[in-house]
Amino acid sequence: HSTDADLAVCLDKFVPECGALQCPDIFRVLGGLEEMGYDFTRPVDPHQYHHLLQVWRYNSFGHHTDNNGMVMYDTASIMAHSCDASACWHFGHSDQFVCRARRIIRAGEEITISYLSDDDLAKATSVRQGLLGA
């Protein structure tokens, strides 16, 4: 069960500005859960639910041992992407997010990671932009 503090951390993550709720599936899913008798311990705001789904989409990483699995790390999810990243990352012991500098990083400089694999980084700019949804 999540706490209000967990919810606040998730709601603080990046999602693109989308204005009005544009996904009717959100209402369909919530309605279906209610019809199935799912007992919500507190009311679910469709806009907040949509926002949380977007948080997951834009801030999670593919799991290293499960091709269908995704994980979200609080600090790592705020790192910006660069095709010439200042740091690299990998999964460590017990699925810890391990971040290492690729070069000297000056005080106050933003630490960036690549959202793409090494193989994808070797591809043309237009291909990389497509992979990133740019």
N, CA, C and O atoms as a GROMACS GRO file, in nm:
protein
  536
    1HIS      N    1   0.084  -0.118   0.000
    1HIS     CA    2   0.000   0.000   0.000
    1HIS      C    3   0.089   0.125   0.000
    1HIS      O    4   0.185   0.134   0.076
    2SER      N    5   0.054   0.217  -0.084
    2SER     CA    6   0.134   0.339  -0.091
    2SER      C    7   0.086   0.439   0.015
    2SER      O    8  -0.029   0.436   0.058
    3THR      N    9   0.177   0.524   0.053
    3THR     CA   10   0.145   0.629   0.150
    3THR      C   11   0.127   0.760   0.075
    3THR      O   12   0.158   0.769  -0.044
    4ASP      N   13   0.078   0.860   0.145
    4ASP     CA   14   0.067   0.992   0.083
    4ASP      C   15   0.204   1.046   0.044
    4ASP      O   16   0.216   1.118  -0.055
    5ALA      N   17   0.308   1.011   0.121
    5ALA     CA   18   0.444   1.054   0.087
    5ALA      C   19   0.491   0.988  -0.043
    5ALA      O   20   0.553   1.054  -0.126
    6ASP      N   21   0.460   0.858  -0.061
    6ASP     CA   22   0.495   0.789  -0.186
    6ASP      C   23   0.424   0.853  -0.304
    6ASP      O   24   0.483   0.873  -0.410
    7LEU      N   25   0.298   0.885  -0.285
    7LEU     CA   26   0.219   0.948  -0.390
    7LEU      C   27   0.277   1.084  -0.427
    7LEU      O   28   0.285   1.119  -0.544
    8ALA      N   29   0.316   1.161  -0.327
    8ALA     CA   30   0.374   1.294  -0.351
    8ALA      C   31   0.503   1.283  -0.431
    8ALA      O   32   0.527   1.366  -0.520
    9VAL      N   33   0.586   1.184  -0.402
    9VAL     CA   34   0.711   1.165  -0.477
    9VAL      C   35   0.679   1.136  -0.623
    9VAL      O   36   0.742   1.193  -0.712
   10CYS      N   37   0.583   1.049  -0.647
   10CYS     CA   38   0.547   1.015  -0.786
   10CYS      C   39   0.486   1.133  -0.859
   10CYS      O   40   0.517   1.156  -0.976
   11LEU      N   41   0.400   1.208  -0.792
   11LEU     CA   42   0.335   1.321  -0.858
   11LEU      C   43   0.433   1.433  -0.891
   11LEU      O   44   0.403   1.519  -0.975
   12ASP      N   45   0.549   1.432  -0.827
   12ASP     CA   46   0.650   1.534  -0.851
   12ASP      C   47   0.739   1.503  -0.972
   12ASP      O   48   0.821   1.586  -1.011
   13LYS      N   49   0.724   1.386  -1.032
   13LYS     CA   50   0.807   1.345  -1.146
   13LYS      C   51   0.764   1.416  -1.274
   13LYS      O   52   0.653   1.469  -1.284
   14PHE      N   53   0.854   1.416  -1.370
   14PHE     CA   54   0.829   1.479  -1.500
   14PHE      C   55   0.724   1.403  -1.581
   14PHE      O   56   0.727   1.281  -1.589
   15VAL      N   57   0.634   1.476  -1.638
   15VAL     CA   58   0.548   1.428  -1.747
   15VAL      C   59   0.528   1.547  -1.840
   15VAL      O   60   0.524   1.661  -1.795
   16PRO      N   61   0.515   1.522  -1.970
   16PRO     CA   62   0.490   1.634  -2.061
   16PRO      C   63   0.356   1.699  -2.031
   16PRO      O   64   0.261   1.632  -1.989
   17GLU      N   65   0.348   1.829  -2.052
   17GLU     CA   66   0.221   1.900  -2.034
   17GLU      C   67   0.123   1.852  -2.139
   17GLU      O   68   0.153   1.854  -2.259
   18CYS      N   69   0.007   1.807  -2.095
   18CYS     CA   70  -0.091   1.759  -2.192
   18CYS      C   71  -0.224   1.830  -2.180
   18CYS      O   72  -0.317   1.802  -2.256
   19GLY      N   73  -0.235   1.920  -2.085
   19GLY     CA   74  -0.360   1.994  -2.069
   19GLY      C   75  -0.473   1.905  -2.022
   19GLY      O   76  -0.459   1.835  -1.921
   20ALA      N   77  -0.582   1.906  -2.093
   20ALA     CA   78  -0.701   1.829  -2.054
   20ALA      C   79  -0.677   1.680  -2.070
   20ALA      O   80  -0.596   1.637  -2.152
   21LEU      N   81  -0.747   1.602  -1.991
   21LEU     CA   82  -0.740   1.457  -1.998
   21LEU      C   83  -0.792   1.414  -2.135
   21LEU      O   84  -0.907   1.440  -2.170
   22GLN      N   85  -0.706   1.346  -2.212
   22GLN     CA   86  -0.741   1.312  -2.350
   22GLN      C   87  -0.760   1.162  -2.370
   22GLN      O   88  -0.773   1.118  -2.484
   23CYS      N   89  -0.763   1.085  -2.265
   23CYS     CA   90  -0.769   0.941  -2.278
   23CYS      C   91  -0.897   0.885  -2.216
   23CYS      O   92  -0.904   0.869  -2.094
   24PRO      N   93  -0.997   0.857  -2.298
   24PRO     CA   94  -1.122   0.802  -2.244
   24PRO      C   95  -1.104   0.664  -2.181
   24PRO      O   96  -1.188   0.620  -2.103
   25ASP      N   97  -0.994   0.596  -2.215
   25ASP     CA   98  -0.970   0.465  -2.156
   25ASP      C   99  -0.953   0.473  -2.004
   25ASP      O  100  -0.984   0.378  -1.933
   26ILE      N  101  -0.905   0.586  -1.955
   26ILE     CA  102  -0.889   0.604  -1.811
   26ILE      C  103  -1.024   0.585  -1.742
   26ILE      O  104  -1.034   0.512  -1.644
   27PHE      N  105  -1.126   0.651  -1.794
   27PHE     CA  106  -1.260   0.640  -1.735
   27PHE      C  107  -1.315   0.498  -1.752
   27PHE      O  108  -1.384   0.447  -1.664
   28ARG      N  109  -1.285   0.435  -1.866
   28ARG     CA  110  -1.332   0.299  -1.891
   28ARG      C  111  -1.269   0.201  -1.793
   28ARG      O  112  -1.337   0.114  -1.739
   29VAL      N  113  -1.139   0.214  -1.770
   29VAL     CA  114  -1.069   0.124  -1.677
   29VAL      C  115  -1.121   0.143  -1.535
   29VAL      O  116  -1.152   0.045  -1.467
   30LEU      N  117  -1.132   0.268  -1.490
   30LEU     CA  118  -1.182   0.292  -1.354
   30LEU      C  119  -1.325   0.243  -1.339
   30LEU      O  120  -1.360   0.184  -1.237
   31GLY      N  121  -1.409   0.267  -1.440
   31GLY     CA  122  -1.547   0.218  -1.435
   31GLY      C  123  -1.553   0.066  -1.431
   31GLY      O  124  -1.634   0.009  -1.358
   32GLY      N  125  -1.469   0.001  -1.510
   32GLY     CA  126  -1.464  -0.145  -1.511
   32GLY      C  127  -1.422  -0.202  -1.378
   32GLY      O  128  -1.476  -0.304  -1.333
   33LEU      N  129  -1.326  -0.138  -1.313
   33LEU     CA  130  -1.284  -0.184  -1.181
   33LEU      C  131  -1.397  -0.172  -1.080
   33LEU      O  132  -1.416  -0.260  -0.996
   34GLU      N  133  -1.470  -0.063  -1.086
   34GLU     CA  134  -1.584  -0.045  -0.995
   34GLU      C  135  -1.690  -0.150  -1.021
   34GLU      O  136  -1.747  -0.205  -0.926
   35GLU      N  137  -1.718  -0.179  -1.149
   35GLU     CA  138  -1.818  -0.282  -1.184
   35GLU      C  139  -1.776  -0.419  -1.135
   35GLU      O  140  -1.861  -0.500  -1.097
   36MET      N  141  -1.646  -0.446  -1.135
   36MET     CA  142  -1.595  -0.575  -1.088
   36MET      C  143  -1.595  -0.584  -0.936
   36MET      O  144  -1.561  -0.688  -0.880
   37GLY      N  145  -1.632  -0.475  -0.870
   37GLY     CA  146  -1.640  -0.475  -0.725
   37GLY      C  147  -1.509  -0.440  -0.656
   37GLY      O  148  -1.493  -0.464  -0.536
   38TYR      N  149  -1.416  -0.383  -0.732
   38TYR     CA  150  -1.289  -0.343  -0.668
   38TYR      C  151  -1.319  -0.239  -0.562
   38TYR      O  152  -1.388  -0.140  -0.587
   39ASP      N  153  -1.267  -0.262  -0.443
   39ASP     CA  154  -1.293  -0.175  -0.330
   39ASP      C  155  -1.181  -0.072  -0.318
   39ASP      O  156  -1.075  -0.101  -0.263
   40PHE      N  157  -1.205   0.048  -0.369
   40PHE     CA  158  -1.107   0.155  -0.356
   40PHE      C  159  -1.109   0.204  -0.211
   40PHE      O  160  -1.215   0.237  -0.157
   41THR      N  161  -0.991   0.210  -0.149
   41THR     CA  162  -0.985   0.256  -0.011
   41THR      C  163  -1.006   0.407  -0.002
   41THR      O  164  -1.040   0.460   0.103
   42ARG      N  165  -0.985   0.475  -0.114
   42ARG     CA  166  -1.015   0.618  -0.123
   42ARG      C  167  -1.053   0.647  -0.268
   42ARG      O  168  -1.012   0.573  -0.358
   43PRO      N  169  -1.129   0.750  -0.292
   43PRO     CA  170  -1.172   0.780  -0.429
   43PRO      C  171  -1.052   0.801  -0.522
   43PRO      O  172  -0.950   0.855  -0.480
   44VAL      N  173  -1.066   0.758  -0.647
   44VAL     CA  174  -0.960   0.773  -0.746
   44VAL      C  175  -0.996   0.887  -0.840
   44VAL      O  176  -1.100   0.883  -0.906
   45ASP      N  177  -0.912   0.986  -0.845
   45ASP     CA  178  -0.930   1.099  -0.935
   45ASP      C  179  -0.877   1.057  -1.073
   45ASP      O  180  -0.758   1.028  -1.085
   46PRO      N  181  -0.961   1.054  -1.177
   46PRO     CA  182  -0.915   1.011  -1.310
   46PRO      C  183  -0.796   1.093  -1.362
   46PRO      O  184  -0.708   1.039  -1.430
   47HIS      N  185  -0.794   1.222  -1.332
   47HIS     CA  186  -0.683   1.306  -1.379
   47HIS      C  187  -0.553   1.267  -1.308
   47HIS      O  188  -0.447   1.263  -1.372
   48GLN      N  189  -0.560   1.240  -1.178
   48GLN     CA  190  -0.442   1.198  -1.103
   48GLN      C  191  -0.396   1.060  -1.149
   48GLN      O  192  -0.276   1.036  -1.160
   49TYR      N  193  -0.489   0.971  -1.176
   49TYR     CA  194  -0.458   0.837  -1.225
   49TYR      C  195  -0.385   0.848  -1.359
   49TYR      O  196  -0.284   0.781  -1.380
   50HIS      N  197  -0.435   0.931  -1.448
   50HIS     CA  198  -0.372   0.953  -1.579
   50HIS      C  199  -0.231   1.009  -1.559
   50HIS      O  200  -0.137   0.964  -1.624
   51HIS      N  201  -0.216   1.105  -1.470
   51HIS     CA  202  -0.086   1.164  -1.443
   51HIS      C  203   0.012   1.056  -1.393
   51HIS      O  204   0.128   1.052  -1.436
   52LEU      N  205  -0.033   0.970  -1.302
   52LEU     CA  206   0.053   0.865  -1.249
   52LEU      C  207   0.094   0.765  -1.357
   52LEU      O  208   0.208   0.717  -1.357
   53LEU      N  209   0.004   0.735  -1.449
   53LEU     CA  210   0.040   0.647  -1.560
   53LEU      C  211   0.148   0.712  -1.647
   53LEU      O  212   0.239   0.644  -1.694
   54GLN      N  213   0.136   0.843  -1.668
   54GLN     CA  214   0.237   0.915  -1.745
   54GLN      C  215   0.370   0.921  -1.671
   54GLN      O  216   0.476   0.912  -1.732
   55VAL      N  217   0.365   0.935  -1.539
   55VAL     CA  218   0.487   0.932  -1.458
   55VAL      C  219   0.559   0.800  -1.482
   55VAL      O  220   0.680   0.797  -1.505
   56TRP      N  221   0.484   0.691  -1.477
   56TRP     CA  222   0.543   0.559  -1.499
   56TRP      C  223   0.603   0.550  -1.639
   56TRP      O  224   0.714   0.500  -1.656
   57ARG      N  225   0.530   0.596  -1.738
   57ARG     CA  226   0.576   0.588  -1.877
   57ARG      C  227   0.706   0.665  -1.899
   57ARG      O  228   0.797   0.615  -1.964
   58TYR      N  229   0.715   0.785  -1.845
   58TYR     CA  230   0.829   0.871  -1.875
   58TYR      C  231   0.944   0.862  -1.775
   58TYR      O  232   1.048   0.924  -1.797
   59ASN      N  233   0.929   0.787  -1.668
   59ASN     CA  234   1.032   0.784  -1.564
   59ASN      C  235   1.080   0.645  -1.526
   59ASN      O  236   1.161   0.631  -1.434
   60SER      N  237   1.034   0.542  -1.594
   60SER     CA  238   1.075   0.407  -1.557
   60SER      C  239   1.184   0.356  -1.652
   60SER      O  240   1.203   0.408  -1.762
   61PHE      N  241   1.253   0.255  -1.607
   61PHE     CA  242   1.362   0.193  -1.682
   61PHE      C  243   1.327   0.047  -1.704
   61PHE      O  244   1.261  -0.016  -1.621
   62GLY      N  245   1.370  -0.008  -1.818
   62GLY     CA  246   1.351  -0.150  -1.843
   62GLY      C  247   1.429  -0.232  -1.742
   62GLY      O  248   1.543  -0.200  -1.711
   63HIS      N  249   1.368  -0.338  -1.690
   63HIS     CA  250   1.432  -0.422  -1.591
   63HIS      C  251   1.536  -0.511  -1.660
   63HIS      O  252   1.513  -0.559  -1.771
   64HIS      N  253   1.649  -0.531  -1.595
   64HIS     CA  254   1.760  -0.602  -1.659
   64HIS      C  255   1.743  -0.753  -1.664
   64HIS      O  256   1.811  -0.818  -1.744
   65THR      N  257   1.657  -0.812  -1.584
   65THR     CA  258   1.639  -0.957  -1.587
   65THR      C  259   1.501  -0.999  -1.637
   65THR      O  260   1.475  -1.119  -1.652
   66ASP      N  261   1.415  -0.905  -1.663
   66ASP     CA  262   1.280  -0.936  -1.708
   66ASP      C  263   1.245  -0.839  -1.822
   66ASP      O  264   1.222  -0.721  -1.798
   67ASN      N  265   1.241  -0.890  -1.944
   67ASN     CA  266   1.214  -0.804  -2.060
   67ASN      C  267   1.080  -0.732  -2.052
   67ASN      O  268   1.063  -0.627  -2.115
   68ASN      N  269   0.986  -0.785  -1.976
   68ASN     CA  270   0.856  -0.720  -1.961
   68ASN      C  271   0.849  -0.633  -1.836
   68ASN      O  272   0.749  -0.564  -1.814
   69GLY      N  273   0.952  -0.636  -1.754
   69GLY     CA  274   0.950  -0.563  -1.627
   69GLY      C  275   1.001  -0.421  -1.640
   69GLY      O  276   1.086  -0.392  -1.724
   70MET      N  277   0.949  -0.334  -1.556
   70MET     CA  278   0.993  -0.195  -1.550
   70MET      C  279   1.017  -0.160  -1.403
   70MET      O  280   0.951  -0.213  -1.313
   71VAL      N  281   1.112  -0.070  -1.380
   71VAL     CA  282   1.140  -0.022  -1.246
   71VAL      C  283   1.150   0.130  -1.250
   71VAL      O  284   1.180   0.188  -1.354
   72MET      N  285   1.124   0.193  -1.135
   72MET     CA  286   1.137   0.338  -1.127
   72MET      C  287   1.219   0.371  -1.003
   72MET      O  288   1.185   0.331  -0.892
   73TYR      N  289   1.327   0.444  -1.025
   73TYR     CA  290   1.414   0.488  -0.917
   73TYR      C  291   1.392   0.637  -0.897
   73TYR      O  292   1.389   0.714  -0.993
   74ASP      N  293   1.375   0.678  -0.772
   74ASP     CA  294   1.341   0.817  -0.742
   74ASP      C  295   1.445   0.914  -0.796
   74ASP      O  296   1.409   1.005  -0.872
   75THR      N  297   1.570   0.900  -0.761
   75THR     CA  298   1.673   0.995  -0.804
   75THR      C  299   1.706   0.980  -0.952
   75THR      O  300   1.718   1.079  -1.023
   76ALA      N  301   1.720   0.858  -0.998
   76ALA     CA  302   1.758   0.836  -1.138
   76ALA      C  303   1.654   0.891  -1.235
   76ALA      O  304   1.689   0.932  -1.345
   77SER      N  305   1.529   0.891  -1.195
   77SER     CA  306   1.424   0.936  -1.287
   77SER      C  307   1.430   1.086  -1.314
   77SER      O  308   1.363   1.134  -1.406
   78ILE      N  309   1.507   1.161  -1.236
   78ILE     CA  310   1.517   1.304  -1.263
   78ILE      C  311   1.640   1.338  -1.346
   78ILE      O  312   1.664   1.456  -1.376
   79MET      N  313   1.720   1.238  -1.383
   79MET     CA  314   1.838   1.263  -1.466
   79MET      C  315   1.797   1.288  -1.610
   79MET      O  316   1.712   1.217  -1.665
   80ALA      N  317   1.858   1.387  -1.669
   80ALA     CA  318   1.828   1.422  -1.808
   80ALA      C  319   1.905   1.331  -1.903
   80ALA      O  320   2.009   1.275  -1.867
   81HIS      N  321   1.853   1.317  -2.025
   81HIS     CA  322   1.918   1.238  -2.130
   81HIS      C  323   2.016   1.323  -2.209
   81HIS      O  324   1.994   1.442  -2.231
   82SER      N  325   2.123   1.259  -2.250
   82SER     CA  326   2.214   1.317  -2.348
   82SER      C  327   2.273   1.202  -2.428
   82SER      O  328   2.307   1.098  -2.372
   83CYS      N  329   2.285   1.221  -2.559
   83CYS     CA  330   2.353   1.120  -2.641
   83CYS      C  331   2.504   1.123  -2.614
   83CYS      O  332   2.575   1.031  -2.653
   84ASP      N  333   2.552   1.229  -2.549
   84ASP     CA  334   2.691   1.240  -2.504
   84ASP      C  335   2.689   1.258  -2.353
   84ASP      O  336   2.734   1.360  -2.300
   85ALA      N  337   2.636   1.158  -2.284
   85ALA     CA  338   2.610   1.167  -2.140
   85ALA      C  339   2.738   1.180  -2.059
   85ALA      O  340   2.843   1.130  -2.097
   86SER      N  341   2.726   1.251  -1.946
   86SER     CA  342   2.840   1.266  -1.856
   86SER      C  343   2.855   1.146  -1.763
   86SER      O  344   2.959   1.130  -1.699
   87ALA      N  345   2.753   1.062  -1.755
   87ALA     CA  346   2.757   0.945  -1.667
   87ALA      C  347   2.692   0.826  -1.738
   87ALA      O  348   2.618   0.843  -1.835
   88CYS      N  349   2.720   0.708  -1.688
   88CYS     CA  350   2.654   0.587  -1.738
   88CYS      C  351   2.596   0.515  -1.618
   88CYS      O  352   2.632   0.543  -1.503
   89TRP      N  353   2.506   0.422  -1.643
   89TRP     CA  354   2.442   0.352  -1.533
   89TRP      C  355   2.425   0.205  -1.566
   89TRP      O  356   2.427   0.164  -1.682
   90HIS      N  357   2.409   0.127  -1.462
   90HIS     CA  358   2.377  -0.015  -1.475
   90HIS      C  359   2.307  -0.060  -1.347
   90HIS      O  360   2.304   0.012  -1.247
   91PHE      N  361   2.252  -0.179  -1.353
   91PHE     CA  362   2.189  -0.236  -1.234
   91PHE      C  363   2.296  -0.305  -1.151
   91PHE      O  364   2.375  -0.384  -1.203
   92GLY      N  365   2.298  -0.275  -1.022
   92GLY     CA  366   2.393  -0.338  -0.931
   92GLY      C  367   2.327  -0.447  -0.850
   92GLY      O  368   2.222  -0.500  -0.887
   93HIS      N  369   2.391  -0.480  -0.740
   93HIS     CA  370   2.341  -0.583  -0.650
   93HIS      C  371   2.200  -0.548  -0.601
   93HIS      O  372   2.173  -0.433  -0.566
   94SER      N  373   2.112  -0.644  -0.600
   94SER     CA  374   1.973  -0.627  -0.553
   94SER      C  375   1.900  -0.516  -0.629
   94SER      O  376   1.821  -0.442  -0.571
   95ASP      N  377   1.927  -0.506  -0.759
   95ASP     CA  378   1.859  -0.410  -0.847
   95ASP      C  379   1.885  -0.264  -0.812
   95ASP      O  380   1.804  -0.177  -0.844
   96GLN      N  381   1.996  -0.236  -0.746
   96GLN     CA  382   2.030  -0.096  -0.718
   96GLN      C  383   2.068  -0.027  -0.848
   96GLN      O  384   2.126  -0.089  -0.937
   97PHE      N  385   2.036   0.100  -0.858
   97PHE     CA  386   2.074   0.182  -0.972
   97PHE      C  387   2.214   0.236  -0.944
   97PHE      O  388   2.233   0.313  -0.850
   98VAL      N  389   2.311   0.196  -1.025
   98VAL     CA  390   2.450   0.239  -1.006
   98VAL      C  391   2.485   0.337  -1.116
   98VAL      O  392   2.472   0.307  -1.235
   99CYS      N  393   2.530   0.455  -1.077
   99CYS     CA  394   2.564   0.562  -1.171
   99CYS      C  395   2.712   0.595  -1.155
   99CYS      O  396   2.761   0.615  -1.044
  100ARG      N  397   2.783   0.600  -1.269
  100ARG     CA  398   2.927   0.630  -1.266
  100ARG      C  399   2.957   0.739  -1.368
  100ARG      O  400   2.898   0.743  -1.476
  101ALA      N  401   3.050   0.825  -1.333
  101ALA     CA  402   3.093   0.932  -1.425
  101ALA      C  403   3.168   0.871  -1.543
  101ALA      O  404   3.248   0.779  -1.526
  102ARG      N  405   3.141   0.924  -1.662
  102ARG     CA  406   3.214   0.884  -1.783
  102ARG      C  407   3.331   0.977  -1.810
  102ARG      O  408   3.421   0.946  -1.888
  103ARG      N  409   3.329   1.090  -1.744
  103ARG     CA  410   3.432   1.192  -1.759
  103ARG      C  411   3.428   1.279  -1.635
  103ARG      O  412   3.343   1.259  -1.548
  104ILE      N  413   3.519   1.376  -1.624
  104ILE     CA  414   3.517   1.467  -1.510
  104ILE      C  415   3.392   1.555  -1.520
  104ILE      O  416   3.363   1.613  -1.624
  105ILE      N  417   3.319   1.562  -1.410
  105ILE     CA  418   3.198   1.644  -1.402
  105ILE      C  419   3.227   1.759  -1.306
  105ILE      O  420   3.260   1.737  -1.190
  106ARG      N  421   3.216   1.879  -1.356
  106ARG     CA  422   3.246   1.996  -1.275
  106ARG      C  423   3.134   2.023  -1.174
  106ARG      O  424   3.018   1.988  -1.198
  107ALA      N  425   3.169   2.087  -1.064
  107ALA     CA  426   3.070   2.126  -0.963
  107ALA      C  427   2.963   2.212  -1.029
  107ALA      O  428   2.995   2.306  -1.102
  108GLY      N  429   2.838   2.180  -1.005
  108GLY     CA  430   2.726   2.256  -1.060
  108GLY      C  431   2.683   2.210  -1.198
  108GLY      O  432   2.578   2.252  -1.246
  109GLU      N  433   2.761   2.124  -1.264
  109GLU     CA  434   2.725   2.074  -1.397
  109GLU      C  435   2.617   1.966  -1.383
  109GLU      O  436   2.622   1.884  -1.291
  110GLU      N  437   2.522   1.966  -1.474
  110GLU     CA  438   2.416   1.865  -1.471
  110GLU      C  439   2.473   1.728  -1.505
  110GLU      O  440   2.551   1.713  -1.598
  111ILE      N  441   2.432   1.629  -1.428
  111ILE     CA  442   2.470   1.491  -1.457
  111ILE      C  443   2.365   1.436  -1.553
  111ILE      O  444   2.246   1.440  -1.524
  112THR      N  445   2.411   1.385  -1.667
  112THR     CA  446   2.320   1.330  -1.767
  112THR      C  447   2.353   1.183  -1.790
  112THR      O  448   2.466   1.139  -1.772
  113ILE      N  449   2.250   1.108  -1.830
  113ILE     CA  450   2.267   0.968  -1.868
  113ILE      C  451   2.202   0.951  -2.004
  113ILE      O  452   2.125   1.036  -2.049
  114SER      N  453   2.233   0.841  -2.069
  114SER     CA  454   2.166   0.811  -2.195
  114SER      C  455   2.045   0.722  -2.167
  114SER      O  456   2.054   0.626  -2.090
  115TYR      N  457   1.934   0.755  -2.228
  115TYR     CA  458   1.815   0.670  -2.217
  115TYR      C  459   1.821   0.557  -2.319
  115TYR      O  460   1.736   0.468  -2.320
  116LEU      N  461   1.923   0.560  -2.405
  116LEU     CA  462   1.937   0.462  -2.512
  116LEU      C  463   2.050   0.364  -2.481
  116LEU      O  464   2.140   0.394  -2.403
  117SER      N  465   2.044   0.248  -2.543
  117SER     CA  466   2.152   0.150  -2.529
  117SER      C  467   2.274   0.195  -2.609
  117SER      O  468   2.263   0.284  -2.693
  118ASP      N  469   2.388   0.135  -2.581
  118ASP     CA  470   2.509   0.168  -2.657
  118ASP      C  471   2.489   0.144  -2.806
  118ASP      O  472   2.536   0.222  -2.889
  119ASP      N  473   2.420   0.035  -2.841
  119ASP     CA  474   2.394   0.006  -2.982
  119ASP      C  475   2.310   0.116  -3.046
  119ASP      O  476   2.337   0.158  -3.158
  120ASP      N  477   2.208   0.162  -2.975
  120ASP     CA  478   2.121   0.268  -3.029
  120ASP      C  479   2.195   0.401  -3.041
  120ASP      O  480   2.165   0.480  -3.130
  121LEU      N  481   2.291   0.426  -2.952
  121LEU     CA  482   2.366   0.552  -2.958
  121LEU      C  483   2.451   0.562  -3.084
  121LEU      O  484   2.485   0.673  -3.126
  122ALA      N  485   2.484   0.450  -3.145
  122ALA     CA  486   2.565   0.450  -3.267
  122ALA      C  487   2.481   0.477  -3.392
  122ALA      O  488   2.536   0.491  -3.501
  123LYS      N  489   2.349   0.485  -3.376
  123LYS     CA  490   2.259   0.507  -3.490
  123LYS      C  491   2.250   0.655  -3.526
  123LYS      O  492   2.292   0.742  -3.448
  124ALA      N  493   2.196   0.682  -3.642
  124ALA     CA  494   2.181   0.820  -3.691
  124ALA      C  495   2.093   0.902  -3.596
  124ALA      O  496   2.008   0.848  -3.525
  125THR      N  497   2.116   1.033  -3.598
  125THR     CA  498   2.040   1.125  -3.512
  125THR      C  499   1.890   1.106  -3.530
  125THR      O  500   1.817   1.101  -3.431
  126SER      N  501   1.844   1.097  -3.653
  126SER     CA  502   1.699   1.084  -3.678
  126SER      C  503   1.644   0.956  -3.616
  126SER      O  504   1.531   0.955  -3.566
  127VAL      N  505   1.720   0.849  -3.619
  127VAL     CA  506   1.676   0.721  -3.560
  127VAL      C  507   1.670   0.736  -3.408
  127VAL      O  508   1.573   0.695  -3.345
  128ARG      N  509   1.775   0.797  -3.349
  128ARG     CA  510   1.778   0.817  -3.204
  128ARG      C  511   1.661   0.904  -3.160
  128ARG      O  512   1.597   0.876  -3.058
  129GLN      N  513   1.632   1.010  -3.234
  129GLN     CA  514   1.520   1.097  -3.200
  129GLN      C  515   1.389   1.019  -3.205
  129GLN      O  516   1.302   1.039  -3.120
  130GLY      N  517   1.374   0.932  -3.302
  130GLY     CA  518   1.254   0.848  -3.311
  130GLY      C  519   1.242   0.755  -3.192
  130GLY      O  520   1.132   0.737  -3.138
  131LEU      N  521   1.354   0.696  -3.150
  131LEU     CA  522   1.352   0.606  -3.033
  131LEU      C  523   1.315   0.680  -2.905
  131LEU      O  524   1.253   0.624  -2.815
  132LEU      N  525   1.355   0.807  -2.898
  132LEU     CA  526   1.327   0.886  -2.778
  132LEU      C  527   1.189   0.952  -2.784
  132LEU      O  528   1.146   1.014  -2.687
  133GLY      N  529   1.121   0.939  -2.895
  133GLY     CA  530   0.989   1.001  -2.909
  133GLY      C  531   0.997   1.151  -2.926
  133GLY      O  532   0.900   1.222  -2.900
  134ALA      N  533   1.112   1.201  -2.971
  134ALA     CA  534   1.131   1.345  -2.989
  134ALA      C  535   1.058   1.397  -3.112
  134ALA      O  536   1.064   1.516  -3.141
   0.00000   0.00000   0.00000
